[in-house]
Amino acid sequence: MSIDIETAARVAKLARIRVEEGDLPALAQEFSDILGFIEQLNEVDVDGVDPMVSVTPMRLPRRADVVTDGGMQDKILANAPDAREGFFAVPKVVE
């Protein structure tokens, strides 16, 4: 698939990337190369291949789901401009 200069300029505009007029042909070629590589990957037969997380079979380490840092309510609320009954107090913004 080939990307023309106008399409490259539109993609750059949508991505909010400023690209000088002289750099558009190189950007269009780079987009075309990327799409060509994707087309090449689509030709690979992956039937019967299970999805993998890693090239080596391993289980990711897990940590225990326990509270490890707590009981600092007074320290945390000391920085609050307004705290009431153990909570941050904020001004009412919705009527």
MDAnalysis code that builds the backbone (N, CA, C; Angstrom):
import MDAnalysis as mda
import numpy as np

u = mda.Universe.empty(285, n_residues=95, atom_resindex=np.repeat(np.arange(95), 3), trajectory=True)
u.add_TopologyAttr("name", ["N", "CA", "C"] * 95)
u.add_TopologyAttr("resid", np.arange(1, 96))
u.add_TopologyAttr("resname", ["MET", "SER", "ILE", "ASP", "ILE", "GLU", "THR", "ALA", "ALA", "ARG", "VAL", "ALA", "LYS", "LEU", "ALA", "ARG", "ILE", "ARG", "VAL", "GLU", "GLU", "GLY", "ASP", "LEU", "PRO", "ALA", "LEU", "ALA", "GLN", "GLU", "PHE", "SER", "ASP", "ILE", "LEU", "GLY", "PHE", "ILE", "GLU", "GLN", "LEU", "ASN", "GLU", "VAL", "ASP", "VAL", "ASP", "GLY", "VAL", "ASP", "PRO", "MET", "VAL", "SER", "VAL", "THR", "PRO", "MET", "ARG", "LEU", "PRO", "ARG", "ARG", "ALA", "ASP", "VAL", "VAL", "THR", "ASP", "GLY", "GLY", "MET", "GLN", "ASP", "LYS", "ILE", "LEU", "ALA", "ASN", "ALA", "PRO", "ASP", "ALA", "ARG", "GLU", "GLY", "PHE", "PHE", "ALA", "VAL", "PRO", "LYS", "VAL", "VAL", "GLU"])
u.atoms.positions = np.array([
    [0.842, -1.174, 0.000],
    [0.000, 0.000, 0.000],
    [0.888, 1.237, 0.000],
    [0.476, 2.203, -0.768],
    [1.273, 3.418, -0.893],
    [0.490, 4.604, -0.324],
    [1.171, 5.397, 0.450],
    [0.573, 6.594, 1.037],
    [1.086, 7.805, 0.258],
    [0.162, 8.654, -0.180],
    [0.595, 9.844, -0.907],
    [0.882, 10.991, 0.058],
    [1.412, 12.063, -0.486],
    [1.842, 13.190, 0.334],
    [0.648, 13.860, 1.023],
    [-0.491, 13.937, 0.328],
    [-1.675, 14.563, 0.924],
    [-2.167, 13.765, 2.130],
    [-2.148, 12.445, 2.020],
    [-2.580, 11.604, 3.135],
    [-1.619, 11.744, 4.310],
    [-0.321, 11.795, 4.022],
    [0.671, 11.971, 5.083],
    [0.459, 13.312, 5.787],
    [0.163, 14.345, 5.027],
    [-0.095, 15.659, 5.625],
    [-1.345, 15.627, 6.497],
    [-2.379, 14.907, 6.038],
    [-3.615, 14.814, 6.823],
    [-3.382, 14.041, 8.118],
    [-2.627, 12.939, 8.048],
    [-2.324, 12.168, 9.252],
    [-1.530, 13.022, 10.236],
    [-0.569, 13.772, 9.740],
    [0.228, 14.639, 10.611],
    [-0.656, 15.694, 11.267],
    [-1.610, 16.239, 10.498],
    [-2.512, 17.243, 11.061],
    [-3.404, 16.628, 12.132],
    [-3.937, 15.421, 11.866],
    [-4.796, 14.753, 12.844],
    [-4.024, 14.394, 14.105],
    [-2.740, 14.077, 13.956],
    [-1.907, 13.745, 15.109],
    [-1.342, 15.003, 15.766],
    [-1.664, 16.144, 15.195],
    [-1.181, 17.439, 15.699],
    [0.336, 17.494, 15.754],
    [0.942, 16.998, 14.659],
    [2.395, 17.023, 14.514],
    [2.721, 17.988, 13.380],
    [3.548, 18.968, 13.667],
    [3.936, 19.914, 12.633],
    [5.023, 19.281, 11.768],
    [4.742, 19.175, 10.478],
    [5.695, 18.607, 9.533],
    [5.921, 19.642, 8.438],
    [7.172, 19.977, 8.212],
    [7.497, 20.935, 7.159],
    [7.152, 20.343, 5.794],
    [6.839, 21.189, 4.849],
    [6.435, 20.760, 3.514],
    [7.500, 19.884, 2.852],
    [8.760, 20.185, 3.085],
    [9.843, 19.415, 2.483],
    [10.018, 18.034, 3.097],
    [9.484, 17.836, 4.296],
    [9.618, 16.539, 4.972],
    [8.459, 15.600, 4.670],
    [7.425, 16.077, 3.998],
    [6.252, 15.243, 3.735],
    [6.554, 14.030, 2.849],
    [7.364, 14.153, 1.789],
    [7.645, 12.940, 0.997],
    [8.320, 11.833, 1.809],
    [9.240, 12.192, 2.688],
    [9.912, 11.183, 3.513],
    [8.923, 10.569, 4.494],
    [8.010, 11.382, 5.055],
    [7.005, 10.869, 5.975],
    [6.047, 9.922, 5.262],
    [5.644, 10.286, 4.048],
    [4.758, 9.424, 3.264],
    [5.437, 8.090, 2.973],
    [6.717, 8.121, 2.639],
    [7.456, 6.881, 2.377],
    [7.563, 6.029, 3.647],
    [7.775, 6.680, 4.777],
    [7.869, 5.953, 6.040],
    [6.534, 5.291, 6.390],
    [5.433, 6.011, 6.194],
    [4.111, 5.420, 6.404],
    [3.894, 4.224, 5.485],
    [4.290, 4.365, 4.227],
    [4.143, 3.270, 3.271],
    [4.959, 2.059, 3.695],
    [6.170, 2.292, 4.180],
    [7.016, 1.188, 4.652],
    [6.380, 0.477, 5.849],
    [5.810, 1.247, 6.764],
    [5.161, 0.656, 7.940],
    [3.970, -0.188, 7.513],
    [3.139, 0.341, 6.618],
    [1.987, -0.422, 6.147],
    [2.411, -1.661, 5.372],
    [3.514, -1.566, 4.640],
    [4.039, -2.735, 3.938],
    [4.472, -3.815, 4.904],
    [5.094, -3.421, 6.000],
    [5.512, -4.385, 7.009],
    [4.290, -5.041, 7.653],
    [3.239, -4.270, 7.904],
    [2.016, -4.821, 8.483],
    [1.386, -5.821, 7.519],
    [1.358, -5.496, 6.232],
    [0.835, -6.434, 5.243],
    [1.657, -7.719, 5.228],
    [2.965, -7.592, 5.374],
    [3.841, -8.754, 5.413],
    [3.527, -9.615, 6.645],
    [3.278, -8.986, 7.793],
    [2.923, -9.732, 8.999],
    [1.582, -10.443, 8.845],
    [0.648, -9.835, 8.109],
    [-0.659, -10.450, 7.910],
    [-0.576, -11.723, 7.087],
    [0.506, -11.928, 6.349],
    [0.661, -13.128, 5.526],
    [1.105, -14.341, 6.338],
    [1.544, -14.137, 7.568],
    [2.034, -15.230, 8.397],
    [0.856, -16.077, 8.863],
    [0.990, -17.407, 8.724],
    [-0.050, -18.335, 9.157],
    [0.114, -18.592, 10.651],
    [-0.859, -18.162, 11.450],
    [-0.787, -18.326, 12.900],
    [-1.887, -19.245, 13.416],
    [-2.488, -20.032, 12.535],
    [-3.524, -20.968, 12.965],
    [-2.922, -21.999, 13.914],
    [-3.572, -22.213, 15.029],
    [-3.116, -23.189, 15.998],
    [-2.019, -22.701, 16.916],
    [-1.629, -21.433, 16.810],
    [-0.592, -20.880, 17.674],
    [-1.274, -20.140, 18.824],
    [-0.984, -20.550, 20.039],
    [-1.578, -19.901, 21.209],
    [-0.923, -18.557, 21.456],
    [-1.691, -17.548, 21.891],
    [-1.098, -16.250, 22.235],
    [-0.100, -16.411, 23.379],
    [0.967, -15.615, 23.334],
    [2.022, -15.705, 24.339],
    [2.256, -14.355, 24.984],
    [2.689, -14.390, 26.233],
    [3.094, -13.182, 26.926],
    [4.599, -13.018, 26.815],
    [5.297, -14.143, 26.766],
    [6.751, -14.138, 26.740],
    [7.218, -15.298, 25.868],
    [8.469, -15.240, 25.423],
    [9.004, -16.339, 24.617],
    [9.352, -17.543, 25.470],
    [9.467, -17.343, 26.761],
    [9.719, -18.461, 27.667],
    [8.483, -18.676, 28.526],
    [8.077, -19.927, 28.706],
    [6.882, -20.160, 29.528],
    [7.176, -19.850, 30.991],
    [6.527, -18.854, 31.503],
    [6.731, -18.485, 32.900],
    [5.493, -17.788, 33.423],
    [5.326, -17.847, 34.702],
    [4.209, -17.166, 35.346],
    [4.744, -15.893, 35.985],
    [4.039, -14.823, 35.773],
    [4.477, -13.552, 36.333],
    [4.362, -13.587, 37.852],
    [5.328, -13.011, 38.544],
    [5.246, -13.009, 40.006],
    [4.080, -12.140, 40.471],
    [3.428, -12.603, 41.496],
    [2.295, -11.859, 42.048],
    [2.594, -11.512, 43.496],
    [2.080, -10.389, 43.905],
    [2.269, -9.991, 45.297],
    [0.971, -10.229, 46.047],
    [1.092, -10.363, 47.319],
    [-0.087, -10.559, 48.147],
    [-0.921, -9.287, 48.154],
    [-2.210, -9.425, 48.108],
    [-3.106, -8.278, 48.077],
    [-3.448, -7.877, 49.513],
    [-2.508, -7.204, 50.148],
    [-2.691, -6.775, 51.527],
    [-2.349, -5.297, 51.632],
    [-2.933, -4.629, 52.582],
    [-2.614, -3.229, 52.840],
    [-1.260, -3.193, 53.531],
    [-0.306, -2.481, 52.933],
    [1.034, -2.438, 53.508],
    [1.383, -1.074, 54.074],
    [0.592, -0.060, 53.723],
    [0.930, 1.280, 54.163],
    [-0.365, 1.979, 54.546],
    [-0.596, 2.147, 55.781],
    [-1.833, 2.780, 56.204],
    [-1.679, 3.377, 57.583],
    [-2.778, 3.813, 58.119],
    [-2.755, 4.385, 59.447],
    [-2.087, 5.746, 59.504],
    [-2.062, 6.470, 58.380],
    [-1.426, 7.791, 58.355],
    [-2.450, 8.878, 58.073],
    [-3.667, 8.654, 58.468],
    [-4.734, 9.599, 58.163],
    [-4.404, 11.000, 58.677],
    [-3.884, 11.087, 59.873],
    [-3.572, 12.400, 60.446],
    [-2.483, 13.105, 59.650],
    [-1.447, 12.381, 59.220],
    [-0.367, 12.986, 58.434],
    [-0.872, 13.474, 57.077],
    [-1.709, 12.667, 56.445],
    [-2.224, 13.035, 55.122],
    [-3.148, 14.245, 55.222],
    [-4.039, 14.231, 56.190],
    [-4.985, 15.336, 56.325],
    [-4.329, 16.608, 56.851],
    [-3.120, 16.519, 57.371],
    [-2.421, 17.713, 57.841],
    [-2.121, 18.664, 56.676],
    [-2.004, 18.142, 55.471],
    [-1.718, 18.971, 54.296],
    [-2.981, 19.539, 53.656],
    [-4.141, 19.084, 54.064],
    [-5.387, 19.515, 53.447],
    [-5.750, 20.920, 53.902],
    [-6.216, 21.758, 52.987],
    [-6.652, 23.093, 53.390],
    [-7.882, 23.039, 54.287],
    [-8.728, 21.998, 54.104],
    [-9.921, 21.865, 54.936],
    [-10.218, 20.371, 55.093],
    [-10.264, 19.910, 56.325],
    [-10.572, 18.503, 56.604],
    [-11.598, 18.450, 57.718],
    [-12.585, 17.557, 57.515],
    [-13.638, 17.409, 58.521],
    [-13.940, 15.928, 58.723],
    [-14.033, 15.540, 59.971],
    [-14.422, 14.186, 60.355],
    [-13.553, 13.120, 59.689],
    [-12.273, 13.427, 59.494],
    [-11.352, 12.457, 58.931],
    [-11.343, 12.372, 57.423],
    [-11.939, 13.358, 56.728],
    [-11.995, 13.361, 55.267],
    [-11.558, 14.720, 54.737],
    [-11.151, 14.751, 53.454],
    [-10.895, 16.013, 52.786],
    [-12.227, 16.710, 52.589],
    [-12.297, 17.989, 52.848],
    [-13.511, 18.766, 52.620],
    [-13.266, 19.694, 51.436],
    [-14.226, 19.680, 50.511],
    [-14.104, 20.521, 49.310],
    [-15.359, 21.385, 49.209],
    [-15.215, 22.541, 48.557],
    [-16.393, 23.397, 48.423],
    [-17.437, 22.764, 47.506],
    [-18.684, 23.073, 47.745],
    [-19.768, 22.559, 46.933],
    [-19.710, 23.212, 45.563],
    [-19.760, 22.406, 44.513],
    [-19.673, 22.957, 43.163],
    [-20.926, 22.694, 42.349],
    [-21.804, 21.817, 42.824],
    [-23.044, 21.501, 42.115],
    [-24.208, 21.904, 42.997],
    [-25.112, 22.636, 42.415],
    [-26.307, 23.076, 43.161],
    [-27.365, 22.022, 43.128],
])
